[in-house]
Amino acid sequence: QVQVAESGGGLVQPGGSLRLSCTASGSIFSRYVMGWYRQAPGKQRELVAIIISGQWINYTDSVKGRFTISRDNAKNTVYLQMNSLKPEDTAIYYCNVKNNGMDYWGKGTLVTVSS
């Protein structure tokens, strides 16, 4: 069982920045596939960014050039730096861990982009 917890959400004005953090339990964190997903009201959950290792990273098109995913294996933490935020980025952001064919989710953190 992997415990996952997100933090860092909040209210930000359009054009602003936020950094989300996600910690996951386990001694083999470096092997986990880590991802950030989001779910806006009335919409399906979508993949935002995924990081398999320091070399393989992918983003959904709508956040390319604005969001950056990174990980610190020594701290069992993955980050999502979000810049140039837009109202359409408003959503609950979830951290996902994939390990040995299993998916583990955090409870989510709310990001609201509004003036």
C-alpha positions in Angstrom: 0.0 0.0 0.0 1.3 3.4 -1.0 0.1 6.5 0.8 -0.2 9.6 -1.3 -0.7 13.2 -0.2 -0.9 16.4 -2.1 -0.4 20.0 -0.9 0.0 23.5 -2.3 -3.4 24.3 -3.9 -5.2 27.6 -3.4 -6.6 30.7 -5.0 -4.5 32.5 -7.5 -5.1 35.3 -10.0 -4.9 34.7 -13.7 -1.2 34.9 -14.8 0.0 33.8 -11.3 1.9 30.7 -10.2 1.5 27.9 -7.8 3.6 24.9 -6.9 1.9 21.6 -5.9 3.7 19.0 -4.0 3.0 15.3 -3.6 4.7 12.9 -1.2 4.4 9.1 -1.5 5.4 6.4 1.0 7.6 3.6 0.2 11.3 2.8 0.0 11.3 2.4 -3.8 9.9 5.8 -4.7 12.5 6.2 -7.5 10.8 3.3 -9.4 7.3 4.8 -9.2 5.7 6.4 -12.2 4.3 9.7 -10.9 1.6 11.8 -12.5 -0.6 14.8 -11.9 -4.2 14.6 -13.0 -7.0 17.2 -12.7 -10.7 17.2 -12.7 -12.7 20.4 -13.3 -16.4 20.7 -12.4 -18.5 18.7 -14.8 -15.6 17.2 -16.6 -13.7 13.9 -16.6 -10.4 13.6 -14.8 -7.5 14.2 -17.2 -3.8 13.6 -17.2 -1.8 16.9 -16.8 1.8 15.6 -16.5 3.7 12.4 -16.0 7.2 11.6 -15.0 8.8 8.2 -15.2 12.3 9.1 -14.6 14.3 12.3 -14.8 14.5 11.7 -18.5 11.0 10.8 -19.5 8.4 13.4 -19.0 5.2 14.2 -20.8 2.5 16.9 -20.6 -1.0 17.4 -21.9 -1.0 20.0 -24.7 -2.9 22.7 -22.8 -0.2 23.0 -20.2 3.0 22.7 -22.3 5.3 25.6 -21.7 3.5 26.7 -18.5 3.7 23.7 -16.2 6.8 21.8 -15.1 6.8 18.4 -13.3 9.8 17.3 -11.4 10.7 14.8 -8.7 13.1 14.6 -5.7 13.6 10.9 -5.0 15.5 11.7 -1.8 12.4 13.4 -0.4 9.8 11.0 -2.0 8.2 14.0 -3.5 7.0 15.1 -6.9 6.2 18.7 -7.8 4.1 20.5 -10.3 5.2 24.1 -10.9 2.3 25.9 -12.6 3.0 29.3 -14.2 0.8 31.6 -16.3 -2.2 30.1 -14.8 -5.6 30.5 -16.6 -9.1 30.3 -15.3 -9.5 27.0 -17.2 -6.8 25.5 -15.0 -9.3 25.6 -12.2 -9.7 22.0 -10.9 -9.0 19.6 -8.2 -5.5 18.3 -8.8 -4.7 14.7 -7.9 -1.4 12.9 -7.6 -1.1 9.4 -9.0 1.4 6.7 -8.2 1.8 3.7 -10.5 3.7 0.7 -9.1 3.6 -2.9 -9.9 0.4 -2.6 -11.9 -1.4 -0.7 -9.1 -2.7 2.8 -9.0 -2.7 4.9 -5.9 -4.3 8.3 -5.5 -4.2 11.2 -3.2 -7.3 13.0 -2.0 -6.6 16.0 -4.2 -5.9 19.7 -3.8 -8.1 22.5 -5.1 -6.6 25.1 -7.5 -8.8 28.0 -8.2 -7.7 30.6 -10.8 -9.9 33.7 -10.5 -9.6 37.5 -10.3 
